[in-house]
Amino acid sequence: MAGVSAQSPISVLTTKPDDVINAMRNRCSWPSVRAALKKLNLPAGLGWNELTGVAGDKSGNGPKLRQFLANYYQEHLIAGARYVQVYDLPDGIKASLLTTLKNATVPKSDFQSAYPLPLASQALLSAPSDPTLVEVRALSQDDYALVFCSVRAYDDRERYEYSQLPSLVQQTYKGIDELITVKKIHFQAFDVVVIRTGLKRIEVCIDQPAKGVRGFLGSAVLSVFGTLCNNIPALKTAWQDAPYNVFKAIGGIYFQQSEGTVRSLSFRTQTGSRKHEKMIKSDDDLRSEKFHNAGAKAVSNKLSPYELTVDWDLKLPAGQVEVTMKALIREVSSPAPQLDGFYVTADSTQLMAVGVNKVLKYL
């Protein structure tokens, strides 16, 4: 780990607020940003465009808003929406590992010129698709986050009914019912590995998992983790081990009535049915919904859940964290059901840690 600086924070004095807001558009949820602004009594406006205007003011709320945007984005780089796999930290390496992390620097790379902002869209086309270390950030005395950037792509699909198509296109494709267009979108991923030496674990967190397919996520974990181990050989034994099996946490959280608010559940019953249920209202818990509650009681709560989405609205640390676990239905019939990873969505590193801990608590 040799090269330039270990961390590149955003400077509110030299960074244009438009650049930060444009970076946030591609990875942050506007409702979440708006809620955070309201908590600080900062003007939220009606969307990103209006926010840009206020952030450009040299007086009034402008300076406070620019500082908020810098802080929020900086935090979001290692939070946000993540697919997480957890591994054991090898025994006996804490002292040497902390020394390595404290003294770490990062190599020069295509990403470093713009980091922590993403590269411009044209520059992405020639940037590396392999994970590249761009930051080593101390989260606490014992915890470090390492950020790895890479270029990924996903297919953006649009579906058009025949009646929606221009007349020229209708003439070209006579007799079709609909037209599907596919556009490949390149984006910069900010994957993160959190090393918690005190808890003796490694959390590999893949960025924006909705822009990938389920099978790809496991490969992305191995790629990022493998790059980390090339930088820190003492971690190679962890890379060779299996990740934590988190399947038990699905039922553990669901059957613990006081644990979070269940938003959706997929399960199989002993009577032979398979169901997926989802709440419409954001404040309601599926466990107490009348139809679900009556059905669960009718089968003596003998449900075998295999997918779960649950969230927690917390006061300390303040904010909301959502966890989703998705196993294959065949796992409920297995004598040793398996689920290697799970999804966490939060706007801060502290809330991300809460989400991970909520899952591991039930293993």
QUIWOHU-V825090 format. One record per backbone hydrogen bond with DSSP energy under -1.0 kcal/mol. NH is the residue of the N-H (numbers start at 0). CO is the residue of the C=O. E is the energy in kcal/mol with one decimal. If there is no record, write none. Layout:
nh=NH co=CO e=E
nh=NH co=CO e=E
This chain:
nh=3 co=105 e=-3.3
nh=14 co=10 e=-2.2
nh=19 co=15 e=-1.4
nh=20 co=16 e=-2.7
nh=21 co=17 e=-2.5
nh=22 co=18 e=-1.8
nh=23 co=19 e=-2.3
nh=24 co=20 e=-2.1
nh=26 co=23 e=-1.4
nh=27 co=23 e=-3.2
nh=32 co=28 e=-2.3
nh=33 co=29 e=-3.0
nh=34 co=30 e=-2.2
nh=35 co=31 e=-2.0
nh=36 co=32 e=-2.3
nh=37 co=33 e=-2.2
nh=38 co=34 e=-1.7
nh=40 co=37 e=-1.5
nh=41 co=36 e=-2.6
nh=50 co=46 e=-1.8
nh=51 co=47 e=-2.0
nh=52 co=48 e=-1.3
nh=53 co=49 e=-1.7
nh=54 co=50 e=-2.4
nh=55 co=51 e=-1.0
nh=56 co=53 e=-1.5
nh=61 co=58 e=-1.9
nh=64 co=60 e=-2.7
nh=65 co=61 e=-2.5
nh=66 co=62 e=-2.1
nh=67 co=63 e=-2.3
nh=68 co=64 e=-2.7
nh=69 co=65 e=-2.2
nh=70 co=66 e=-2.4
nh=71 co=67 e=-3.2
nh=72 co=68 e=-2.5
nh=73 co=69 e=-2.2
nh=74 co=70 e=-2.2
nh=75 co=71 e=-2.4
nh=76 co=72 e=-1.4
nh=77 co=74 e=-1.3
nh=79 co=345 e=-2.3
nh=81 co=343 e=-2.7
nh=82 co=205 e=-1.9
nh=83 co=341 e=-3.6
nh=84 co=203 e=-2.0
nh=86 co=201 e=-2.8
nh=88 co=199 e=-2.0
nh=96 co=92 e=-2.8
nh=97 co=93 e=-2.7
nh=98 co=94 e=-1.8
nh=99 co=95 e=-2.1
nh=100 co=96 e=-2.6
nh=101 co=97 e=-2.7
nh=102 co=98 e=-1.6
nh=103 co=100 e=-1.0
nh=104 co=0 e=-1.2
nh=113 co=110 e=-1.1
nh=114 co=110 e=-2.0
nh=116 co=113 e=-2.0
nh=123 co=119 e=-1.4
nh=125 co=122 e=-1.0
nh=131 co=148 e=-2.1
nh=133 co=146 e=-2.9
nh=134 co=146 e=-1.2
nh=135 co=5 e=-3.8
nh=136 co=144 e=-3.4
nh=138 co=142 e=-2.5
nh=139 co=142 e=-1.7
nh=143 co=194 e=-2.1
nh=144 co=136 e=-3.0
nh=145 co=192 e=-2.7
nh=146 co=134 e=-2.4
nh=147 co=190 e=-3.2
nh=148 co=131 e=-2.7
nh=149 co=188 e=-1.3
nh=150 co=127 e=-1.7
nh=151 co=186 e=-2.7
nh=153 co=184 e=-1.9
nh=155 co=182 e=-3.4
nh=157 co=180 e=-2.2
nh=159 co=178 e=-2.8
nh=161 co=176 e=-2.0
nh=163 co=160 e=-1.5
nh=164 co=161 e=-1.2
nh=169 co=165 e=-2.4
nh=170 co=166 e=-2.1
nh=171 co=167 e=-1.6
nh=172 co=168 e=-2.3
nh=175 co=172 e=-1.4
nh=178 co=159 e=-2.7
nh=180 co=157 e=-2.5
nh=182 co=155 e=-2.1
nh=184 co=153 e=-3.1
nh=186 co=151 e=-2.7
nh=188 co=149 e=-2.9
nh=190 co=147 e=-2.2
nh=191 co=204 e=-2.6
nh=192 co=145 e=-2.4
nh=193 co=202 e=-2.8
nh=194 co=143 e=-3.0
nh=195 co=200 e=-2.6
nh=196 co=141 e=-2.0
nh=200 co=195 e=-1.9
nh=201 co=86 e=-3.0
nh=202 co=193 e=-2.8
nh=203 co=84 e=-3.0
nh=204 co=191 e=-3.6
nh=205 co=82 e=-3.1
nh=207 co=80 e=-1.7
nh=210 co=207 e=-2.0
nh=211 co=208 e=-1.8
nh=216 co=212 e=-1.4
nh=219 co=215 e=-2.3
nh=220 co=216 e=-2.2
nh=221 co=217 e=-1.9
nh=222 co=218 e=-2.1
nh=223 co=219 e=-2.5
nh=224 co=220 e=-3.0
nh=225 co=221 e=-2.4
nh=226 co=222 e=-1.9
nh=227 co=223 e=-2.2
nh=228 co=224 e=-2.3
nh=229 co=225 e=-1.5
nh=230 co=226 e=-1.3
nh=231 co=227 e=-2.4
nh=234 co=231 e=-2.3
nh=235 co=232 e=-2.0
nh=238 co=234 e=-1.5
nh=239 co=235 e=-1.4
nh=243 co=85 e=-3.1
nh=245 co=338 e=-2.8
nh=248 co=245 e=-1.3
nh=249 co=246 e=-1.7
nh=251 co=247 e=-2.3
nh=252 co=248 e=-2.4
nh=253 co=249 e=-2.0
nh=254 co=250 e=-2.6
nh=256 co=254 e=-1.0
nh=258 co=255 e=-2.3
nh=259 co=257 e=-1.1
nh=260 co=310 e=-2.7
nh=262 co=308 e=-3.0
nh=263 co=308 e=-1.5
nh=264 co=276 e=-2.5
nh=265 co=306 e=-2.2
nh=266 co=274 e=-2.4
nh=267 co=303 e=-1.6
nh=268 co=272 e=-2.4
nh=271 co=268 e=-1.4
nh=274 co=266 e=-2.7
nh=276 co=264 e=-2.9
nh=278 co=262 e=-3.0
nh=285 co=261 e=-2.5
nh=287 co=284 e=-1.4
nh=288 co=285 e=-1.1
nh=292 co=288 e=-3.2
nh=293 co=289 e=-2.6
nh=294 co=290 e=-2.1
nh=295 co=291 e=-2.7
nh=296 co=292 e=-2.1
nh=297 co=293 e=-1.8
nh=299 co=296 e=-1.7
nh=300 co=295 e=-3.9
nh=301 co=298 e=-1.8
nh=302 co=300 e=-1.8
nh=303 co=267 e=-2.5
nh=305 co=265 e=-2.6
nh=306 co=265 e=-1.6
nh=307 co=324 e=-2.4
nh=308 co=263 e=-2.1
nh=309 co=322 e=-2.6
nh=310 co=260 e=-1.9
nh=311 co=320 e=-2.3
nh=313 co=318 e=-3.2
nh=318 co=313 e=-2.0
nh=320 co=311 e=-1.9
nh=321 co=344 e=-2.3
nh=322 co=309 e=-3.1
nh=323 co=342 e=-2.3
nh=324 co=307 e=-2.6
nh=326 co=305 e=-2.9
nh=330 co=327 e=-1.9
nh=331 co=328 e=-1.4
nh=332 co=329 e=-1.3
nh=341 co=83 e=-1.9
nh=342 co=323 e=-3.1
nh=343 co=81 e=-2.4
nh=344 co=321 e=-2.4
nh=345 co=79 e=-1.8
nh=351 co=347 e=-2.1
nh=352 co=348 e=-2.1
nh=353 co=349 e=-1.7
nh=354 co=350 e=-2.3
nh=355 co=351 e=-2.3
nh=356 co=352 e=-2.5
nh=357 co=353 e=-2.5
nh=358 co=354 e=-1.4
nh=359 co=355 e=-2.4
nh=360 co=356 e=-1.8
nh=361 co=358 e=-1.5
nh=362 co=359 e=-1.5
